[in-house]
Structures are given as structure tokens and as C-alpha cells.
């Protein structure tokens, strides 16, 4: 079963919307940094999920070729 992020990435890739994929990846990267900076709670599962999201987004970006438009 596909995760929500994989379906979103698939849609953006099908539309060849590289900028939206780049924005989504940047958002997830900022989220990962914020989670890693937090203390007082075990955020490892959340961080793992965000890193998996980033990998899925990067896979979608790899399907597109050419510069950002």
C-alpha cells in the first residue's frame, strides 16, 4: 500500500511539478532538523518517517530531468 507522501510525490511527478517537489523536500528537511533539536521526548520514529518521506521525494525528483522552472 502506498503512503500518502508517495501518492503526493507521484502526482507532482506526473504533472512534472519540480518546484512543488523541491518545496516539499525543503519543508521535510526543516521538520527533520526541528525534530532532531528537540529534547524531552523520543522523536526517533517521527524522524525516521520524515527521512523516509525525504527519500520518496528525492526518488520523485530523480524521475524528472532538467533545471527547475
Backbone torsions as a table, in degrees:
resi	resn	phi	psi	omega
1	UNK	NA	135.3	-178.9
2	UNK	-77.8	142.7	175.6
3	UNK	-79.8	165.1	-179.7
4	UNK	-59.1	-43.3	-178.1
5	UNK	-64.5	-36.3	178.2
6	UNK	-64.9	-38.1	178.0
7	UNK	-67.9	-39.5	177.8
8	UNK	-64.8	-46.5	179.7
9	UNK	-61.8	-43.0	178.8
10	UNK	-58.6	-42.3	178.7
11	UNK	-63.8	-47.3	178.7
12	UNK	-63.5	-39.4	179.4
13	UNK	-65.7	-40.8	178.8
14	UNK	-62.7	-35.6	178.1
15	UNK	-82.7	-4.8	-177.0
16	UNK	58.1	39.4	-178.9
17	UNK	-95.0	76.8	-176.9
18	UNK	-63.1	-39.7	-177.0
19	UNK	-62.9	-40.4	177.9
20	UNK	-65.4	-37.2	176.4
21	UNK	-66.1	-41.0	177.7
22	UNK	-62.9	-43.2	178.7
23	UNK	-63.3	-42.1	179.4
24	UNK	-63.4	-42.3	178.6
25	UNK	-64.0	-42.5	179.8
26	UNK	-63.5	-40.5	177.8
27	UNK	-61.1	-45.8	-179.8
28	UNK	-65.7	-36.9	178.1
29	UNK	-63.9	-43.1	177.7
30	UNK	-63.3	-40.2	178.3
31	UNK	-61.7	-42.7	178.7
32	UNK	-61.9	-43.1	179.1
33	UNK	-62.8	-44.5	179.4
34	UNK	-61.9	-43.1	-179.8
35	UNK	-65.8	-39.4	-179.7
36	UNK	-67.8	-24.9	-179.1
37	UNK	-83.4	-15.3	-177.7
38	UNK	-78.0	151.4	177.1
39	UNK	-131.2	167.6	175.6
40	UNK	92.9	-3.0	179.8
41	UNK	-154.9	151.3	-179.9
42	UNK	-85.8	104.3	-177.8
43	UNK	-98.4	11.8	-174.4
44	UNK	-57.8	-42.2	-179.9
45	UNK	-64.7	-41.5	178.5
46	UNK	-65.4	-42.1	179.1
47	UNK	-63.8	-41.7	178.2
48	UNK	-60.8	-43.5	179.8
49	UNK	-64.0	-43.3	179.2
50	UNK	-63.9	-39.7	178.1
51	UNK	-66.3	-34.7	174.9
52	UNK	-67.2	-37.8	175.9
53	UNK	-60.8	-45.0	179.7
54	UNK	-60.8	-41.8	178.8
55	UNK	-62.8	-40.6	178.7
56	UNK	-65.6	-39.8	178.6
57	UNK	-65.5	-43.4	179.2
58	UNK	-64.5	-35.3	176.0
59	UNK	-63.7	-39.9	176.9
60	UNK	-65.4	-39.9	177.8
61	UNK	-64.4	-35.4	179.6
62	UNK	-66.3	-22.0	178.5
63	UNK	-76.8	-18.3	179.7
64	UNK	-95.6	148.0	177.3
65	UNK	-124.5	156.4	178.2
66	UNK	98.7	170.7	-177.8
67	UNK	-75.7	164.9	177.0
68	UNK	-67.3	133.7	179.7
69	UNK	-105.8	NA	NA
